[in-house]
Amino acid sequence: MKKLLHTLLLMLLLTACDGVEPPPEDYVSPDDSFRYTKSQLTPQEQYLYDQLLTGLQDQAGRIEGLYPDSAMIETAIRAVDRDYPELFWFSGTGQIETTYIGDKAMEAAYVPDYAVMPDERGAVRAQLDAWLMDFQAGLPDGADQWTTALYVYEYLIDHADYQTVEDNSIVNIMVEGKGLCGCYAKTAQYLLSGLGIDCAYITGQAGGETHAWNLVWIDGVPTWMDVTWGDPVYEGTDPAGGPSYDYFGLTTQELLLTHTPDDTVTLPDCTDEGLNYYRHQGLYFETYDPDGIIRALEGAIGRGEPKVSLRFAPGCYDQAVSALFSRGEVHTLLEAADRSTGAGLDLWASVWYTRNDDRCSLSITIPY
């Protein structure tokens, strides 16, 4: 009886008006924090975005009073999901319910699907905080933004495995230690944003599949980062060898060799080659340079790293591969690095290496 009276009262109320008014075309959101997808929305879509965000933050079972434009609601909720990885309880999905009088849409409600229930949030939050404490303990003191972003990249790769999960929540990586590309990208976004580095969640196609990765602004300069493709577990290689650095600090030209962003947001053209891992670290070679490679080996040995990663200009990449491995010069260079460092390498051991012909890069395992 109460439900019937509530329904009748709602119908009378809606009959007496024209339903929920359209969002204001001159709306200005009070939130001035960096939320990249939101910045691409119209003022009306931003109005709905803020309504939905408030409901999701409160973990409302039903977010009511929405303007009944399903396309706008879907755009706004997708933007919230892309911009707020910290809403770990929200699955990113839900249902739009529209109230009609006759054939006129009067108002809409959004019913979110939650992966974590309200009574579970505290316990999950405690697990996330414990993970964060371990993560923050290893942050380099006084690190600049480039070094901080690299730390996030390496830490996620070292503490997660690429595995199938049900959703893209940061909980998968930070509690379960596993996830798909969306989990990697959202967790990277969450960590970088928390460290004051602007980061966006980007989707598209890569390797013939739907994929997610990150757009990162290092000291205000945009660059591309794909933590998933940097994980050796994803690549099917030995995780003991550490990350692949081929997907840290890419220009748009480099990204488009393997990735195709979708049209969800307008994207900047990333052109700064100096943010690329190899160039930044002095591991990029315009010519085949044996002395330079020896110095790179010495540096990796001095830091106790399991491998050295090198990248070559396209014009000398084949020459480097041929010289190092077909002619066996890698053994000569390892011997030279061993003599200068006194590392005591096992120079009789087989030399293992991986190559990425798309990126013209090589990773050589150091035989300790």
C-alpha positions as CSV (number, residue, x, y, z in Angstrom):
1,M,0.0,0.0,0.0
2,K,2.8,2.4,0.9
3,K,4.6,1.7,-2.4
4,L,1.4,2.3,-4.3
5,L,0.9,5.7,-2.5
6,H,4.5,6.6,-3.2
7,T,4.1,5.8,-6.9
8,L,0.8,7.8,-7.1
9,L,2.4,10.7,-5.4
10,L,5.4,10.6,-7.8
11,M,3.1,10.5,-10.8
12,L,1.0,13.5,-9.5
13,L,4.2,15.4,-8.8
14,L,5.6,14.7,-12.3
15,T,2.3,15.5,-13.9
16,A,2.3,18.9,-12.2
17,C,5.6,19.8,-13.9
18,D,7.7,19.1,-17.0
19,G,10.0,16.6,-15.3
20,V,13.6,17.2,-14.5
21,E,14.9,20.2,-16.3
22,P,18.0,19.9,-18.6
23,P,21.3,20.6,-16.9
24,P,22.5,24.2,-17.3
25,E,24.4,24.9,-20.4
26,D,26.7,27.4,-18.5
27,Y,27.4,25.0,-15.6
28,V,30.8,25.4,-14.0
29,S,32.0,22.5,-11.9
30,P,33.3,23.4,-8.4
31,D,35.9,20.6,-8.7
32,D,39.2,22.0,-10.1
33,S,41.3,18.9,-9.6
34,F,42.8,17.1,-12.6
35,R,40.2,14.8,-14.2
36,Y,41.1,14.5,-17.8
37,T,38.0,12.8,-19.2
38,K,35.8,15.3,-17.4
39,S,37.7,18.1,-19.0
40,Q,36.4,16.8,-22.4
41,L,32.7,16.9,-21.4
42,T,30.2,19.6,-22.2
43,P,29.0,21.7,-19.2
44,Q,25.7,19.7,-19.2
45,E,27.6,16.4,-19.1
46,Q,29.8,17.7,-16.3
47,Y,26.6,18.6,-14.3
48,L,25.5,15.0,-14.6
49,Y,29.1,13.8,-13.9
50,D,29.0,15.7,-10.6
51,Q,25.6,14.3,-9.6
52,L,26.7,10.8,-10.3
53,L,30.0,11.2,-8.6
54,T,28.4,12.4,-5.4
55,G,26.1,9.3,-5.4
56,L,29.0,7.0,-6.0
57,Q,31.1,8.5,-3.3
58,D,28.2,7.9,-0.9
59,Q,27.7,4.5,-2.4
60,A,24.1,5.2,-3.0
61,G,22.1,2.2,-4.1
62,R,20.1,4.5,-6.4
63,I,21.1,7.9,-7.8
64,E,17.9,9.8,-8.6
65,G,16.8,13.1,-10.0
66,L,18.9,12.8,-13.2
67,Y,17.9,14.4,-16.5
68,P,16.5,11.6,-18.6
69,D,19.0,11.6,-21.4
70,S,20.5,8.1,-21.4
71,A,23.3,9.0,-23.8
72,M,24.4,11.9,-21.6
73,I,24.2,9.7,-18.5
74,E,26.3,6.9,-20.1
75,T,28.9,9.5,-21.2
76,A,29.1,11.0,-17.7
77,I,29.3,7.7,-15.8
78,R,32.0,6.4,-18.2
79,A,34.0,9.5,-17.5
80,V,33.6,9.2,-13.8
81,D,34.8,5.6,-14.0
82,R,37.9,6.6,-16.1
83,D,38.7,9.6,-13.8
84,Y,38.3,8.1,-10.3
85,P,40.2,4.9,-9.8
86,E,39.9,5.5,-6.0
87,L,36.2,4.5,-6.2
88,F,37.4,0.9,-5.8
89,W,33.9,-0.2,-4.7
90,F,32.3,0.8,-8.0
91,S,32.4,-1.9,-10.7
92,G,32.0,0.6,-13.5
93,T,28.7,-0.7,-14.5
94,G,25.0,-0.1,-13.6
95,Q,21.6,0.4,-15.0
96,I,19.7,3.5,-16.1
97,E,16.0,3.6,-15.1
98,T,13.8,6.2,-16.7
99,T,10.4,7.3,-15.5
100,Y,7.8,8.0,-18.2
101,I,4.4,9.6,-18.2
102,G,2.8,8.4,-21.4
103,D,5.7,8.6,-23.9
104,K,7.4,11.5,-22.1
105,A,10.6,10.8,-20.2
106,M,10.3,12.7,-16.9
107,E,13.4,11.7,-14.9
108,A,16.1,9.1,-14.7
109,A,17.9,7.2,-12.0
110,Y,21.2,5.3,-12.1
111,V,21.5,2.1,-10.2
112,P,25.3,1.3,-9.8
113,D,26.7,-2.2,-9.5
114,Y,29.2,-2.4,-6.6
115,A,32.1,-4.8,-6.4
116,V,32.6,-4.1,-2.7
117,M,29.7,-3.7,-0.4
118,P,29.5,-0.8,2.1
119,D,30.2,-3.1,5.1
120,E,33.3,-4.4,3.4
121,R,34.8,-1.0,2.4
122,G,36.7,-0.5,5.7
123,A,38.5,-3.8,5.6
124,V,39.4,-3.4,1.9
125,R,40.5,0.2,2.6
126,A,42.9,-1.1,5.3
127,Q,44.4,-3.6,2.9
128,L,45.0,-0.8,0.3
129,D,46.5,1.4,2.9
130,A,48.9,-1.4,4.0
131,W,50.0,-1.9,0.3
132,L,50.5,1.8,-0.1
133,M,52.7,2.0,2.9
134,D,55.0,-0.7,1.4
135,F,54.9,1.2,-1.9
136,Q,55.8,4.5,-0.4
137,A,58.6,3.1,1.6
138,G,60.6,2.5,-1.5
139,L,60.1,5.9,-3.1
140,P,63.5,7.5,-3.9
141,D,64.1,10.5,-1.6
142,G,63.8,13.8,-3.5
143,A,63.0,12.1,-6.8
144,D,61.9,14.3,-9.7
145,Q,58.7,13.4,-11.5
146,W,60.4,11.3,-14.2
147,T,62.1,9.1,-11.6
148,T,58.9,8.9,-9.6
149,A,56.9,7.8,-12.6
150,L,59.5,5.2,-13.4
151,Y,59.3,3.9,-9.9
152,V,55.5,3.5,-10.2
153,Y,56.1,1.6,-13.5
154,E,58.7,-0.7,-12.1
155,Y,56.9,-1.3,-8.8
156,L,53.6,-2.3,-10.4
157,I,55.4,-4.7,-12.8
158,D,57.3,-6.3,-9.9
159,H,54.2,-6.6,-7.7
160,A,51.5,-7.8,-10.2
161,D,50.9,-10.5,-12.6
162,Y,48.8,-10.4,-15.8
163,Q,45.8,-12.6,-15.1
164,T,42.1,-12.6,-15.8
165,V,39.9,-10.9,-13.2
166,E,36.2,-9.8,-13.2
167,D,36.7,-6.0,-13.2
168,N,39.3,-3.2,-13.5
169,S,39.4,-2.2,-9.8
170,I,42.7,-1.2,-8.2
171,V,41.9,-3.8,-5.6
172,N,42.9,-6.6,-8.0
173,I,46.5,-5.3,-8.2
174,M,46.9,-3.8,-4.7
175,V,45.2,-6.7,-2.8
176,E,45.2,-9.7,-5.1
177,G,48.5,-8.9,-7.0
178,K,46.9,-9.7,-10.4
179,G,44.8,-8.1,-13.0
180,L,44.2,-7.2,-16.7
181,C,45.3,-4.1,-18.5
182,G,42.6,-1.9,-17.1
183,C,43.7,-2.9,-13.6
184,Y,47.3,-1.9,-14.3
185,A,46.3,1.4,-15.9
186,K,43.9,2.4,-13.2
187,T,46.4,1.5,-10.4
188,A,49.1,3.5,-12.2
189,Q,46.7,6.4,-12.5
190,Y,45.8,6.2,-8.8
191,L,49.4,6.1,-7.6
192,L,50.7,8.8,-9.9
193,S,47.8,11.1,-9.1
194,G,48.5,10.6,-5.4
195,L,52.1,11.6,-6.0
196,G,51.1,14.9,-7.8
197,I,51.7,13.6,-11.3
198,D,48.8,14.2,-13.7
199,C,47.7,10.9,-15.3
200,A,44.8,9.8,-17.5
201,Y,43.3,6.4,-18.2
202,I,43.3,5.8,-22.0
203,T,41.6,3.0,-24.0
204,G,41.9,1.7,-27.5
205,Q,43.3,-1.2,-29.4
206,A,46.7,-2.8,-29.2
207,G,47.9,-6.1,-30.5
208,G,44.5,-6.7,-32.1
209,E,42.7,-6.5,-28.7
210,T,40.9,-3.9,-26.6
211,H,43.4,-2.4,-24.3
212,A,44.0,0.3,-21.7
213,W,47.2,2.3,-20.8
214,N,48.1,5.8,-19.5
215,L,48.8,9.3,-20.6
216,V,51.2,10.9,-18.1
217,W,52.2,14.5,-17.8
218,I,55.8,14.7,-16.4
219,D,56.5,18.2,-15.4
220,G,53.6,19.2,-17.5
221,V,54.8,17.5,-20.6
222,P,52.6,14.6,-21.9
223,T,54.0,11.2,-22.7
224,W,52.7,7.6,-23.0
225,M,53.2,4.7,-20.6
226,D,51.9,1.1,-20.8
227,V,52.6,-0.8,-17.7
228,T,50.9,-3.9,-18.9
229,W,53.1,-4.3,-22.0
230,G,56.1,-3.6,-19.8
231,D,55.3,-6.6,-17.7
232,P,57.4,-9.7,-18.7
233,V,54.5,-11.9,-17.6
234,Y,52.3,-10.3,-20.2
235,E,55.1,-10.7,-22.8
236,G,55.5,-14.4,-21.9
237,T,59.1,-13.9,-20.8
238,D,60.9,-14.6,-17.5
239,P,59.7,-12.2,-14.8
240,A,63.0,-12.6,-13.0
241,G,64.5,-10.4,-15.7
242,G,62.6,-7.4,-14.6
243,P,60.5,-4.9,-16.6
244,S,60.7,-4.2,-20.3
245,Y,61.4,-0.5,-20.7
246,D,60.0,-0.3,-24.2
247,Y,56.7,1.2,-23.1
248,F,57.9,4.0,-20.8
249,G,58.0,7.6,-22.0
250,L,56.8,7.0,-25.6
251,T,56.1,9.7,-28.1
252,T,52.8,9.5,-30.0
253,Q,54.7,8.4,-33.1
254,E,56.3,5.6,-31.2
255,L,53.0,4.6,-29.5
256,L,51.1,4.3,-32.8
257,L,53.5,1.6,-34.0
258,T,51.5,-0.8,-31.8
259,H,48.6,1.1,-30.2
260,T,45.5,2.9,-31.5
261,P,43.7,5.1,-29.0
262,D,39.9,5.3,-29.4
263,D,38.0,8.5,-29.7
264,T,36.7,8.8,-26.2
265,V,38.9,11.8,-25.5
266,T,40.9,14.3,-27.5
267,L,44.6,13.5,-27.0
268,P,47.7,15.7,-27.2
269,D,50.5,14.9,-29.6
270,C,53.4,13.6,-27.4
271,T,56.6,14.7,-29.0
272,D,59.3,14.9,-26.3
273,E,61.8,12.1,-27.0
274,G,63.8,13.1,-23.9
275,L,61.2,11.4,-21.7
276,N,61.8,8.0,-23.3
277,Y,63.5,5.6,-20.9
278,Y,66.5,4.8,-23.2
279,R,67.2,8.4,-24.2
280,H,66.8,9.7,-20.6
281,Q,69.2,7.0,-19.3
282,G,71.8,7.3,-22.0
283,L,71.0,3.9,-23.4
284,Y,69.9,5.0,-26.9
285,F,72.5,4.6,-29.6
286,E,72.5,6.4,-33.0
287,T,75.4,4.1,-34.2
288,Y,76.7,0.7,-33.1
289,D,79.0,1.8,-30.3
290,P,80.9,-1.0,-28.5
291,D,82.5,1.4,-25.9
292,G,79.1,2.9,-25.1
293,I,77.6,-0.6,-24.6
294,I,80.5,-1.5,-22.3
295,R,79.7,1.6,-20.2
296,A,76.0,0.5,-20.1
297,L,77.0,-3.0,-19.0
298,E,79.3,-1.5,-16.3
299,G,76.5,0.7,-15.0
300,A,74.0,-2.2,-14.8
301,I,76.6,-4.5,-13.1
302,G,77.4,-1.7,-10.6
303,R,73.7,-1.4,-9.7
304,G,73.4,-5.2,-9.5
305,E,70.7,-5.3,-12.2
306,P,69.9,-8.6,-13.9
307,K,70.1,-7.2,-17.4
308,V,71.0,-4.2,-19.5
309,S,68.4,-2.8,-21.9
310,L,69.5,-0.9,-25.0
311,R,67.8,0.8,-27.9
312,F,69.2,1.6,-31.3
313,A,68.3,4.0,-34.1
314,P,66.5,2.0,-36.8
315,G,69.4,2.5,-39.2
316,C,71.9,0.7,-37.0
317,Y,69.7,-1.8,-35.2
318,D,70.3,-4.7,-37.6
319,Q,74.0,-4.0,-37.5
320,A,74.0,-4.1,-33.7
321,V,72.1,-7.4,-33.6
322,S,74.5,-8.9,-36.1
323,A,77.6,-7.7,-34.4
324,L,76.6,-8.7,-30.9
325,F,75.0,-12.1,-31.6
326,S,75.9,-13.3,-35.1
327,R,79.6,-12.4,-34.7
328,G,79.6,-13.0,-30.9
329,E,80.9,-9.6,-29.9
330,V,78.6,-9.6,-26.9
331,H,81.1,-11.9,-25.2
332,T,84.0,-9.5,-25.8
333,L,82.0,-6.6,-24.4
334,L,81.0,-8.6,-21.3
335,E,84.6,-9.6,-20.7
336,A,85.6,-5.9,-20.9
337,A,82.9,-4.9,-18.4
338,D,83.9,-7.8,-16.1
339,R,87.5,-6.7,-16.1
340,S,86.7,-3.1,-15.3
341,T,84.1,-3.9,-12.5
342,G,85.7,-7.0,-11.0
343,A,82.3,-8.6,-11.0
344,G,83.5,-12.1,-11.6
345,L,80.9,-12.9,-14.3
346,D,80.4,-16.4,-15.5
347,L,81.8,-15.7,-19.0
348,W,81.4,-19.3,-20.0
349,A,77.7,-19.2,-19.6
350,S,75.3,-18.8,-22.5
351,V,74.2,-15.2,-23.0
352,W,70.5,-14.8,-23.1
353,Y,68.8,-11.9,-24.7
354,T,65.4,-10.6,-25.9
355,R,64.7,-8.3,-28.8
356,N,61.9,-6.1,-29.8
357,D,62.1,-5.3,-33.5
358,D,59.2,-2.8,-33.3
359,R,61.2,-0.7,-30.8
360,C,64.7,-1.6,-32.1
361,S,65.6,-2.6,-28.5
362,L,67.7,-5.4,-26.9
363,S,67.9,-6.7,-23.4
364,I,71.0,-8.7,-22.5
365,T,70.9,-10.9,-19.4
366,I,74.1,-10.4,-17.3
367,P,75.7,-13.8,-16.4
368,Y,76.5,-13.3,-12.7
